[in-house]
Amino acid sequence: MTVNETQIQCEPRTSVGSRSARRLRYDGRMVGCIQASEVGPHLDLHFDAKEFETARRKHVHLFDLVVGGTVHSAVVNALQWDALGDTLLHVEFRSVVRGVETESKVELQFIGVAAGVVQHTLNEVSIRCIPSLIPDAIMVRVEGLTEGTHIRAKDLVLPTGVTLATDPEAEVAVISGIKVAAEPVAEDETPA
């Protein structure tokens, strides 16, 4: 296994619903599911919450979920948080086949200081690569870019083994000018 993948022992969920999920979370378990696909049927499961959170902090993208001795290779498709965005409630996985390209959405991170205001049009792009090469984010360098500069998806520098699935002409960001409002000039007060 590479640093971008890990194995997690899981148990199938025998009962679903909010009461069952709350009980599992109280016991330190995370609830989730693997979406139905051509690879396999829908599967509800639970696993150690701390183990999953540690893997996410280490930027793991490819998970080998072991359920009853069967290994399901999957990537995170969606995370469901509580209303305040503080507590992770549910993890939805998407089955993948090792070594076979898959499409994933990856966050864009803008770095540097432009000579203007960077207006983001996109916050993420779709890419294609094998699951173990999914990047954590794609860096968009805006250092020194001037007003009127348009950044398109085709301008992004992608890691080796990663190709763009988003329309190459899609606008990622534009650098706009900084507008400064002139302070009103006070009229001279003359005594009457």
N, C-alpha and C positions, 0 to 999 in steps of 0.2 A: 504494500500500500504506500501511496505517496503521502506527502504532508497535507494534500488537499482532499483526503478521503479518510474515513474511519468506519469502524464496525460497531453497531449498537445492538445489544440484546433486547428484544421486544416481546411482549405478550399480546395475544389477541384480546380484544375487548369482548367480554361475554354479554355485557349490557351497555347500551349507549343512552345518551341523554345527559342533561345538565347535572342531575343529582349524582349519577355515577361518575361523571367527569370531575365534579367538585371533590368527591371522596378520593379519587385517584390523585388529584393534585395535592390534597391535604397529606397524602402518604408519600409525597415527593416524586410522583410520577407525572409525566407529560402525556397528554392524550393527542392522538393524531390519526391520520389515515393515509393509505396509499390509494391514489385515484385509479379507477378502472381504466385499462388501456389494452392495446393488442398484446402487451407483455403479460397481463394477468388481471384478475378481477379486483374490485374494490375490497379493501381490507382495513378494518378499524383496529387500532392497536394502542398500546401504551408502553412507555419506556422511562428510564431514569432521567429526570428533568435536569439534574446537575451535569450529567454526562453529555447531554445534548447541548446545554448552554456552554460548556467548556469547548466542545467541538466548534460551535458557532464563533466563539471568541478567537479561536485559532484559524478562522476563515475556511473551515471545511465546507465543501460543496457537495461531494459525492459520499453518500451514506450506504453502507451495506447493512440493511436492516434484517436481523436474524429472527425469524418468527417460527417457532416450532421446528428448528433445524433447517428451515429453508431460507436461503439468502435472497433478499430482494434489493437490487441496486436501484437507488433513487436519489433525486435531488429535491431540495425544498422548492415547492411551487408557491406556497402562500403561508404567511404567519397571521394568526388571529390574536389580537391583543384586547385587553379589557378597555373600557370606555376612556380611561385616562391615559392609556398607552404605556402603562407601567408593568403590567403582568402579562406574560405570554400564556394564552389559553389553549391554543390548538395549533398543530403543525400539519399542513397538507403536503404530502410528498407526491412526486411524479416519477413513475418507473422509467428507467433508462437502461440501455444495454451498454455495457462497458466497451470502450473502443469504437462506438458508433456515434457519429455526430448527432447532437441534439440542439434545439433552439432554446435559448434562455434569455431573460431580461437581466441586464446588468446596469447598476447605478453609475451615473456620471459624477465625477468629482472635479470641480473647477479649482485650479491652483494658479497662483500668481496674482499680480495686480495689473489690471488693464488701465489704459489712459482714457477711462470713461466708465460707464456703468455696464456691467455684464448682465444682460437680460436673458435668462434661461428660457428656451422654448421647449426643450426636452430635459427631463431629469434622469432618463434611462434610455437605453437602446437595446434592440434585440441582436444577439450574436449567435453564431453557430460554431460549435467545437465539440470535441469529445468531453464527457462529463468531468474527467479529472483535470481538465485545463480551464474550466470556467473561472474567469478572474473575479476577484472580490469587487472591483470597480474599474472603470476606465478613466484615466486622468485626462483632463482637458486643460492644456496649458494656455492661459490667457495673458501671460506676462508681456507687457509692452504693446499689446494690441490697441489700435487706435479707433476713434469714433468711425462708425460706418462699416467696420469689419464684420463679416458674417462667417460663422463657423458652421459648416455642414457636416453631416455624418461621415461623408467620404474623407474629411480632413482629420478624423480621429486616428490616433496611432494605437493600433491594436497589438496585443501580445502575440507572440509566435504561436501559430496553430489555431488562431481565432479569426473568423471572418465575420463581416457585417451582414446582418439579416434585415436591418432597417433600411428603408429607401436611402441610397447614398446622397440624394439631393435634399433630404429632410434637414431643415434648419435646426441646429442644436442651440445656438446662442447668437446674439448680435450685440455689438458694443455700441452703446448710444452715448451722446454727449451729456455732460453734466450741466444742467440749467441752474443758473444762479439768479435768484430774484433780486432785482435792484431795490434798495430801500428807498421809500418815498422821501423826497427832499422836503424838509419842513419849511413852510413859508415864514418869512421874517415877520415877526410880530411887531407892528408899529403902534405906538400909543396914539390914541385918538384925541 
